[in-house]
């Protein structure tokens, strides 16, 4: 940059001066760690230190402490140790659950201020974060579970009252209602098949003809107590009714028969189906026979009575002694194809 001078008394006199300027990027001071939110029990004194300061271009000459006016009456700041002390005065209960802040201004040698904010919460109820964390682990392992058939119009409702009772017992909430305020429950989900009745503490899940078979685990109930939040997970299983929906209670049965002892009946175990599948399983049939005997002899010695769901073993042929017959019995039901289910 060049500066030029003229003299008004002597017009012919002129001068010039070259000026060189250099610029340095300003780097503001900061804390080496983020200022974590502070939670204080209204009648319990507390002390916490600020993180170490990372200087900027210029050294920090001062740390200004500027709490909200209502909060300042209960706080003191020790400049030499950069620590804040909360008095624990019971009068601070009037600030419970309010949005409170402390501003810290880092002032450098050129009096430039960089401001940081720390959130402060005054707690009126005696609920510890450790108790909340332990309870959350339990709730996370025990989701509210629904099971509905996909592609079929229907709904199911489920009360979560037991979960709320579990929370109030674990946190001793009933004895602290006046200090802790109300307990609120909110359904958090992006899915439209949920409905929530907070008054009745009930969730409802619906399915329709267009509902696909899938398991949904993204929804949750968010329970708030004072400044604490708990999550109750929700699991919805939209299942399809297929062969896998049916099975025998016992997949294998075994029996011994004495030749010439007359007719012996082997009761097949019960057929299980998935709830609400609505599948018919009135008919059973033999799918295959395996034996070291000729197939005809084996088929004569062991027959299926589908109506009574029993196998009938009967033979006077002593040549069959020592041999075995294995039958695969399947469910022959109306809505799905044969389902292999039991071997005898």
C-alpha positions in Angstrom: 0.0 0.0 0.0 1.4 3.5 -0.9 0.5 6.7 0.9 1.0 10.0 -1.1 1.3 13.5 0.6 0.8 17.0 -0.8 1.6 20.4 0.7 -1.2 23.0 0.2 1.2 25.9 0.9 3.9 24.6 -1.5 2.0 22.8 -4.3 5.1 21.5 -5.8 6.1 19.6 -2.7 4.9 15.9 -2.8 6.0 12.8 -1.0 5.1 9.1 -1.0 5.4 6.4 1.6 5.1 2.6 1.0 3.4 0.7 3.8 3.5 -3.1 4.0 0.6 -4.8 5.9 0.4 -8.4 7.1 -2.7 -10.2 8.4 -2.9 -13.1 10.9 -5.9 -15.3 11.1 -7.6 -15.0 14.5 -8.0 -18.2 16.4 -10.2 -17.9 19.4 -9.5 -19.7 22.7 -11.7 -22.6 23.6 -12.2 -25.4 26.2 -10.3 -28.6 25.4 -13.6 -30.6 26.2 -17.2 -29.7 25.6 -19.1 -28.3 28.6 -21.3 -31.1 29.8 -24.8 -30.4 31.1 -24.9 -30.3 34.9 -27.7 -31.8 37.0 -28.0 -30.7 40.6 -30.2 -32.0 43.4 -31.8 -29.0 45.0 -30.6 -29.6 48.6 -27.2 -31.2 47.9 -24.0 -29.0 47.6 -21.9 -29.8 44.5 -18.7 -28.6 43.0 -17.4 -29.1 39.4 -14.4 -27.8 37.5 -14.3 -26.4 34.0 -12.2 -28.2 31.4 -8.7 -27.0 30.6 -8.5 -24.0 28.3 -6.9 -24.2 24.8 -5.4 -20.7 24.1 -6.0 -19.1 20.7 -3.7 -16.6 19.0 -3.5 -14.6 22.2 -3.3 -15.8 25.8 -6.5 -15.8 27.9 -6.4 -13.1 30.5 -9.7 -13.7 32.2 -12.7 -16.1 32.5 -16.0 -14.3 33.0 -18.7 -16.1 34.9 -22.3 -15.1 34.0 -25.0 -17.4 35.3 -28.7 -16.7 34.8 -29.8 -14.2 37.4 -32.1 -16.7 39.3 -29.4 -19.3 39.3 -26.5 -17.0 40.3 -27.8 -16.7 43.9 -26.8 -20.3 44.5 -23.5 -20.4 42.7 -20.0 -19.2 43.3 -17.0 -19.2 40.9 -13.4 -19.7 42.0 -11.3 -18.0 39.3 -8.0 -19.5 40.5 -9.2 -23.1 40.1 -11.9 -22.5 37.4 -14.4 -24.3 39.5 -18.1 -23.7 40.2 -19.8 -24.5 43.6 -23.5 -25.0 44.1 -24.6 -24.1 47.6 -27.4 -26.7 48.0 -29.7 -24.1 49.5 -33.2 -25.7 49.7 -34.6 -22.4 48.2 -33.2 -23.6 44.9 -36.1 -26.0 44.6 -38.1 -23.1 43.1 -35.9 -23.5 40.0 -36.6 -27.2 39.6 -37.1 -28.3 36.0 -36.4 -24.9 34.5 -34.1 -24.2 31.6 -31.0 -22.7 33.2 -27.7 -21.6 31.8 -24.2 -20.4 32.7 -22.2 -18.4 30.2 -18.4 -18.4 30.4 -16.5 -15.7 28.4 -12.9 -16.4 27.6 -11.2 -13.0 27.4 -7.9 -12.8 25.6 -5.1 -10.2 25.9 -6.8 -8.0 23.3 -10.1 -8.0 25.3 -11.8 -10.2 22.7 -14.5 -12.4 24.3 -15.4 -15.9 23.2 -18.6 -17.1 24.9 -19.5 -20.7 25.9 -22.8 -21.9 27.5 -23.4 -24.7 30.0 -26.9 -26.1 30.7 -27.9 -26.6 34.3 -30.9 -28.5 35.7 -32.0 -28.3 39.3 -33.6 -31.6 40.3 -36.3 -31.7 43.0 -36.8 -35.4 43.1 -34.2 -37.9 44.4 -33.9 -40.1 41.4 -30.3 -41.1 40.6 -28.9 -41.6 37.1 -27.5 -44.9 38.2 -31.0 -46.2 39.0 -32.3 -44.9 35.7 -29.5 -46.6 33.8 -30.1 -49.9 35.5 -33.8 -49.8 34.9 -33.2 -48.9 31.2 -31.1 -52.1 30.8 -34.0 -54.2 32.2 -36.6 -52.4 30.0 -34.5 -52.9 26.9 -34.4 -56.6 27.3 -38.2 -56.9 27.7 -39.9 -55.2 24.8 -43.7 -54.9 24.4 -44.4 -57.6 21.9 -47.3 -57.9 19.4 -48.0 -60.7 16.9 -50.4 -60.2 14.0 -51.1 -62.1 10.8 -49.9 -60.2 7.7 -52.3 -59.6 4.8 -55.3 -59.9 7.1 -57.4 -57.1 8.6 -57.3 -57.2 12.4 -55.8 -55.5 15.4 -54.4 -56.2 18.9 -54.3 -54.1 22.0 -51.8 -54.4 24.8 -51.7 -52.6 28.2 -48.3 -51.3 29.3 -49.6 -50.6 32.8 -47.2 -53.2 34.3 -44.3 -51.4 32.7 -45.3 -48.1 34.3 -45.7 -49.9 37.7 -42.3 -51.3 37.3 -40.8 -47.9 36.6 -42.5 -46.2 39.6 -41.4 -49.0 42.0 -37.8 -49.0 40.8 -37.5 -45.2 41.0 -39.6 -44.8 44.2 -41.7 -42.3 42.2 -45.0 -42.6 44.2 -43.4 -41.2 47.3 -41.9 -38.2 45.4 -44.7 -37.1 43.1 -44.8 -33.6 44.6 -41.1 -33.1 44.0 -40.7 -35.0 40.7 -43.8 -33.7 38.9 -45.8 -35.8 36.6 -44.8 -39.0 34.7 -45.5 -38.7 31.0 -45.6 -41.3 28.2 -45.2 -40.6 24.5 -45.3 -43.0 21.6 -42.3 -42.4 19.3 -42.8 -44.0 15.8 -43.0 -43.2 12.2 -45.4 -46.1 11.5 -49.1 -45.4 11.0 -50.4 -48.8 12.2 -49.9 -47.8 15.9 -52.5 -46.1 18.1 -51.8 -44.9 21.7 -54.2 -44.2 24.5 -52.1 -42.6 27.3 -55.0 -42.4 29.6 -55.7 -46.1 29.5 -52.0 -46.9 29.1 -52.7 -49.0 26.1 -51.1 -49.6 22.7 -53.0 -50.8 19.7 -51.5 -52.3 16.5 -53.5 -52.9 13.4 -53.0 -54.9 10.2 -54.7 -54.8 6.8 -54.8 -56.8 3.6 -51.8 -54.8 2.4 -49.7 -55.5 5.5 -46.4 -57.3 4.6 -44.8 -60.1 6.7 -42.0 -58.4 8.6 -40.8 -57.7 12.1 -40.8 -54.0 13.2 -38.7 -52.9 16.1 -38.2 -49.2 15.5 -41.0 -47.9 17.7 -40.7 -47.1 21.4 -42.6 -45.6 24.3 -40.7 -42.7 25.8 -41.3 -42.2 29.6 -40.2 -39.0 31.2 -39.8 -38.4 34.9 -38.5 -35.0 36.0 -35.4 -34.5 33.8 -34.9 -38.3 33.1 -36.1 -40.3 30.1 -36.6 -44.0 29.7 -37.3 -46.0 26.6 -39.7 -49.0 26.4 -39.0 -50.8 23.1 -41.8 -52.2 21.0 -41.6 -55.3 18.8 -44.3 -56.1 16.2 -44.2 -59.4 14.3 -46.4 -59.4 11.2 -46.3 -63.1 10.3 -47.4 -65.0 7.3 -49.4 -68.2 7.7 -47.4 -70.8 5.9 -46.4 -74.5 6.4 -44.0 -73.2 9.1 -47.0 -72.1 11.1 -47.9 -75.8 11.8 -46.0 -78.4 13.7 -46.4 -81.4 15.9 -45.7 -80.9 19.6 -43.3 -83.9 19.4 -41.6 -84.4 16.0 -40.6 -88.0 16.7 -42.4 -90.9 18.4 -41.2 -94.5 19.0 -43.0 -97.7 20.0 -42.4 -101.5 20.2 -45.0 -104.0 19.2 -45.2 -107.7 20.1 -46.3 -110.0 17.2 -49.7 -111.5 17.8 -50.6 -109.2 20.6 -53.6 -107.8 18.7 -54.2 -104.2 17.7 -52.0 -101.5 19.3 -52.8 -97.9 18.9 -50.1 -95.1 18.9 -51.5 -91.7 19.6 -49.9 -89.0 17.5 -49.0 -85.8 19.4 -51.1 -82.7 19.0 -50.7 -80.4 16.1 -49.7 -76.8 17.0 -50.5 -73.8 14.9 -49.5 -70.2 15.2 -52.1 -68.1 17.0 -54.7 -66.6 14.7 -53.5 -68.4 11.6 -56.9 -70.0 11.2 -55.5 -73.0 9.3 -57.4 -76.3 9.1 -55.4 -79.4 10.1 -58.2 -82.0 10.4 -56.6 -84.4 8.0 -53.4 -86.4 8.4 -51.8 -88.7 5.9 -48.8 -91.0 5.5 -46.2 -89.3 3.2 -43.7 -92.2 3.1 -42.8 -95.6 4.5 -39.3 -96.7 5.1 -38.5 -100.3 6.2 -36.2 -103.3 5.5 -39.5 -105.2 4.9 -41.3 -105.3 1.5 -43.4 -102.1 1.3 -46.6 -104.1 1.1 -45.9 -106.0 4.3 -44.9 -102.8 6.1 -48.0 -101.0 4.9 -50.3 -103.8 6.1 -48.7 -103.9 9.6 -48.9 -100.2 10.3 -51.8 -98.1 9.2 -53.0 -94.5 9.9 -56.4 -93.7 11.4 -56.6 -90.0 10.4 -60.0 -89.4 12.0 -58.7 -90.5 15.5 -55.1 -89.3 14.8 -53.6 -92.6 15.8 -51.4 -95.2 14.1 -52.7 -98.8 14.4 -50.1 -101.6 14.6 -51.4 -105.2 14.2 -49.8 -108.4 12.8 -49.7 -112.1 13.4 -46.8 -112.6 10.9 -43.9 -113.8 13.0 -41.5 -113.2 10.0 -41.8 -109.5 10.8 -40.1 -109.9 14.2 -36.9 -107.9 14.6 -37.8 -105.5 11.7 -38.6 -101.8 11.9 -41.1 -99.6 10.0 -40.6 -95.8 9.8 -43.5 -93.6 8.7 -43.5 -89.9 7.9 -46.9 -88.5 8.8 -47.9 -85.0 7.4 -50.6 -82.5 8.0 -53.0 -82.3 5.1 -54.7 -79.0 5.7 -56.9 -76.8 3.5 -55.0 -73.5 3.1 -51.4 -74.6 2.7 -49.7 -77.6 1.0 -48.6 -80.7 2.9 -46.4 -80.0 5.9 -44.0 -82.7 6.9 -44.3 -82.8 10.7 -43.8 -86.1 12.4 -41.9 -89.4 12.0 -43.0 -92.6 13.8 
